[in-house]
Amino acid sequence: MGNISFVILNYKAYGEAIACAESVLATQTWEDLKIVIVDNGSKNGSEEHLRKHFSGEPRVHVIAADENLGFAKGNNLGIRYAREQFNPDFIVAANSDILFENEICKQIAEVYVRRPFAILGGDIVDATRTQHFNPVARERRYTLNYMRKQVFVSWAKSVMFRLIKLLHLKGAVAGKYGASAQINGAGEKGSAKKLTTREVEGKAVAADSRVAEELEGVLLHGCCLVFSRDFFAEFDGFWEGTFLYAEEEILYYLAMKKGLSVLYAPEVTCMHKEAVTTHTLYRDFCDAKIFYFSNITKSYRRFLKLMKEWE
């Protein structure tokens, strides 16, 4: 097999993007390897810092968008560049807060030979290495009624956090969400532990153990995904109807509609520091929650519209 390209999306967190790219360079021995870093309209000097840092590294290509295109379009800018310039067999699309600690390129190629896939996800751990992000769900059945419920729930939560902030109730609820209340600039740490969850038979369970078996047809976390040529025979990249959030859910829905193989392989591993960009922009946990639920509500509404077109 030939080229494997990594696409790293950066928005204002250029230090994280540098660390991610350096982790690829330090751990991967694949001969034909390229890294495309997309500065997604950061306007904070990210592009200049990235170009300067990697000026002597021919395997790293820095490109920039004139404005923040959002997750899907920003990633697709890098995916399109990689496909046009390097004609890769695989593209690894990674958030800037991902660190690679093992040789995954050989593993990706070996998995594909054994079990051809369109989309691949691996065992992604958090910084404490006690939580595992994949698979998000063993199976997810998307129906119009299910998505209508998701739209309502996410909208209701965005309203709830706006009210919490308006009524100055952050201190009272911070512990429940394992977050800092950030009262008067002081980080009052909540006592509850934040747990990553996965869905098994429709129920949320703590994702505090590794899933050691290879699984097909599962919903994967969007922070690090591998796309093969099989995927690009049907799609050009992420669906571009959203700005931020739910991209992996839409990807899974469309892949299932096309009968593509979506595979989880536990030997492909990386570490996810989780939501670095959001925490950088919003130190107040209420603002971060409002941002998340407002944007995912918009994404779910667009997802619902897409589903109506495909049903």
C-alpha positions in Angstrom: 0.0 0.0 0.0 1.1 3.6 -0.7 0.5 6.9 1.0 -1.2 7.4 4.4 -2.2 11.0 5.1 -3.0 12.5 8.4 -5.4 15.6 8.4 -5.2 17.6 11.6 -7.8 20.4 12.1 -6.7 23.4 14.1 -8.7 26.3 15.5 -6.8 28.7 17.7 -4.9 25.8 19.6 -1.8 25.7 17.4 0.3 24.3 20.3 -2.0 21.2 20.4 -1.8 20.9 16.6 2.0 21.0 16.8 2.0 18.3 19.5 -0.4 16.1 17.5 1.7 16.3 14.3 5.0 15.8 16.3 3.5 12.7 17.8 2.8 11.3 14.3 6.3 12.0 13.2 7.8 10.5 16.3 5.8 7.2 16.3 5.1 6.3 12.6 7.7 4.6 10.4 5.4 4.3 7.4 7.6 5.3 4.4 5.1 7.3 2.4 3.5 9.5 5.1 2.2 13.0 4.8 0.5 15.4 7.4 -1.9 18.1 6.4 -2.6 20.7 9.1 -5.6 22.9 8.4 -5.7 26.2 10.2 -9.5 26.8 10.3 -9.5 30.6 10.2 -8.0 31.0 13.6 -6.8 34.6 13.2 -4.6 34.3 16.2 -1.2 33.7 14.5 -1.8 29.9 14.3 -1.0 29.7 10.6 2.3 31.6 11.0 3.3 29.5 14.1 2.5 26.3 12.3 4.4 27.2 9.1 7.4 28.4 11.0 7.5 25.3 13.3 7.3 22.8 10.3 9.3 24.9 7.8 12.0 22.3 7.6 9.8 19.2 7.6 8.7 18.2 4.0 6.2 15.7 5.3 4.1 18.4 6.9 1.9 20.7 4.8 0.1 23.7 6.4 -2.9 25.1 4.6 -5.4 27.7 5.9 -9.0 28.7 5.5 -9.9 32.4 5.3 -12.6 31.9 7.9 -13.8 29.3 10.4 -15.5 26.7 8.2 -16.6 24.5 11.0 -15.7 20.9 11.7 -16.9 19.2 8.5 -15.9 21.8 5.9 -12.6 22.4 7.7 -11.7 18.7 7.7 -12.9 18.4 4.1 -10.5 21.1 3.0 -7.6 19.0 4.3 -9.1 15.8 3.0 -9.5 17.3 -0.5 -5.9 18.7 -0.4 -4.5 15.3 0.6 -6.4 13.4 -2.1 -5.4 15.8 -4.8 -1.7 16.0 -3.7 -0.9 12.5 -2.4 -3.6 10.1 -3.7 -3.6 8.3 -0.3 -4.8 4.8 0.4 -6.0 6.0 3.9 -6.7 9.3 5.5 -6.6 9.7 9.2 -8.7 12.7 10.3 -7.7 13.7 13.8 -8.6 16.5 16.2 -5.7 18.7 17.2 -5.9 17.3 20.8 -5.1 13.7 19.7 -1.7 12.2 20.5 -0.4 9.1 18.8 1.7 6.9 21.0 2.0 3.7 18.9 2.7 2.7 15.3 -0.8 2.8 13.8 -0.1 3.1 10.1 1.0 -0.6 9.8 -1.9 -1.6 12.0 -4.4 0.3 9.7 -3.0 -1.5 6.6 -3.0 -4.9 8.3 -6.6 -4.5 9.5 -7.7 -3.5 6.0 -6.1 -6.5 4.4 -7.8 -8.8 6.9 -11.1 -7.0 7.0 -11.6 -4.2 4.4 -13.4 -1.2 5.8 -14.7 2.2 4.6 -14.3 3.9 8.1 -12.2 2.7 10.9 -12.0 3.7 14.6 -9.7 2.5 17.3 -9.4 2.3 21.0 -9.2 6.0 22.0 -8.4 6.7 25.6 -8.6 9.9 27.7 -5.6 11.6 29.3 -6.1 9.5 32.5 -6.3 6.3 30.4 -9.3 5.2 32.4 -12.0 6.0 29.9 -12.4 4.7 26.4 -14.3 6.6 23.7 -14.9 3.8 21.3 -17.2 2.3 20.3 -19.7 5.1 21.1 -22.6 2.7 20.5 -22.7 -1.0 19.6 -25.6 -0.1 17.3 -27.7 3.0 16.8 -31.0 3.0 15.0 -31.8 6.4 13.6 -35.4 7.1 13.0 -37.3 10.4 12.5 -38.9 10.1 15.9 -35.5 9.4 17.6 -34.0 12.5 16.0 -37.0 14.7 16.8 -36.4 13.7 20.5 -32.7 14.5 20.2 -33.5 18.0 18.8 -35.9 18.7 21.7 -33.6 17.3 24.5 -30.5 19.3 23.3 -32.6 22.5 22.9 -34.0 22.0 26.4 -30.5 21.6 27.8 -29.3 24.8 26.1 -32.2 26.7 27.7 -31.5 25.1 31.1 -27.9 26.2 31.1 -28.9 29.7 30.0 -31.2 29.9 33.0 -28.6 28.5 35.4 -26.2 31.3 34.3 -28.9 34.0 34.4 -30.1 33.0 37.9 -26.5 32.6 39.2 -26.9 28.9 40.0 -23.5 27.8 38.7 -22.1 27.1 42.1 -25.1 24.9 43.0 -24.8 22.7 40.0 -21.1 22.6 39.1 -20.4 19.5 41.2 -23.1 17.5 39.4 -21.2 18.1 36.1 -17.8 17.6 37.5 -16.9 21.1 36.4 -15.4 24.3 37.8 -18.0 26.9 38.7 -15.5 29.7 37.9 -17.0 32.1 40.4 -15.3 35.5 40.5 -12.5 34.0 38.4 -11.7 31.3 41.0 -12.0 27.7 39.9 -14.3 26.0 42.5 -13.8 22.4 41.6 -16.9 20.2 41.5 -16.7 16.9 43.4 -18.4 14.6 40.8 -16.2 12.7 38.4 -16.8 13.2 34.7 -17.3 9.8 33.0 -17.1 9.0 29.4 -20.1 6.8 28.4 -21.0 4.4 25.7 -24.3 3.0 24.6 -25.1 -0.7 24.9 -28.5 -1.9 23.8 -29.8 1.6 24.0 -28.6 2.3 27.5 -25.7 4.5 28.6 -23.0 2.8 30.5 -19.6 4.0 31.9 -16.9 3.5 29.3 -14.3 2.7 32.0 -13.1 -0.5 30.4 -11.5 -1.4 27.0 -13.6 -3.2 24.4 -11.1 -5.8 23.2 -13.1 -7.4 20.4 -13.3 -6.2 16.8 -16.8 -4.9 15.9 -18.5 -3.9 12.7 -21.4 -1.6 12.3 -20.7 0.5 15.4 -21.0 4.2 16.0 -17.5 5.7 16.3 -16.2 8.8 18.0 -15.3 11.6 15.6 -12.1 12.8 17.2 -10.0 10.3 15.2 -11.3 8.4 12.1 -9.6 6.5 9.4 -11.1 6.6 5.8 -10.1 4.1 3.1 -10.6 4.3 -0.6 -13.8 2.4 -0.2 -15.3 5.4 1.6 -14.2 7.8 -1.1 -15.8 5.7 -3.8 -19.1 6.9 -2.3 -18.4 10.2 -0.5 -16.0 13.1 -0.7 -15.7 13.5 3.0 -17.9 14.6 5.9 -21.4 15.8 5.2 -21.1 19.6 5.1 -24.6 20.6 6.4 -23.4 21.2 10.0 -21.0 23.7 11.5 -20.1 21.8 14.7 -21.1 18.5 16.4 -23.0 15.4 15.3 -20.7 14.9 12.3 -19.8 11.3 13.3 -23.5 10.4 13.8 -24.4 11.7 10.3 -21.4 9.9 8.9 -22.5 6.6 10.5 -26.1 7.1 9.3 -25.0 7.7 5.7 -22.5 4.9 5.7 -25.2 2.5 6.9 -27.5 3.7 4.2 -24.8 3.0 1.6 -23.9 -0.4 3.1 -20.4 0.6 3.9 -18.2 -1.2 6.5 -17.7 0.9 9.7 -15.2 -1.0 11.8 -13.8 -0.8 15.4 -10.3 -2.3 15.8 -8.9 -2.2 19.3 -5.3 -2.5 18.3 -5.4 0.9 16.6 -4.9 3.3 19.6 -4.4 6.9 20.4 -5.0 9.4 23.3 -7.6 12.2 23.3 -7.2 15.1 25.6 -10.9 16.0 24.9 -12.4 19.4 24.1 -9.2 21.5 24.3 -10.5 24.1 21.8 -13.8 24.5 23.6 -12.2 24.8 27.0 -9.8 27.3 25.6 -12.6 29.5 24.3 -15.0 29.0 27.2 -13.4 28.7 30.7 -16.8 29.1 32.3 -18.5 25.7 32.2 -22.0 27.2 31.7 -20.7 29.0 28.6 -19.2 25.8 27.3 -22.4 23.9 27.9 -24.5 26.6 26.2 -22.1 26.6 23.2 -22.3 22.8 22.9 -26.0 22.3 23.2 -26.8 25.3 21.0 -24.6 24.0 18.2 -25.6 20.4 18.5 -29.3 21.5 18.4 -28.6 23.2 15.1 -26.8 20.1 13.8 -29.6 17.7 14.9 -32.1 19.9 13.1 -30.1 19.7 9.9 -29.6 16.0 10.5 -33.4 15.5 10.8 -33.9 17.4 7.5 -31.3 15.2 5.9 -33.0 12.0 7.2 -36.3 13.2 5.7 -34.6 13.5 2.3 -33.1 9.9 2.6 -36.2 8.1 4.0 
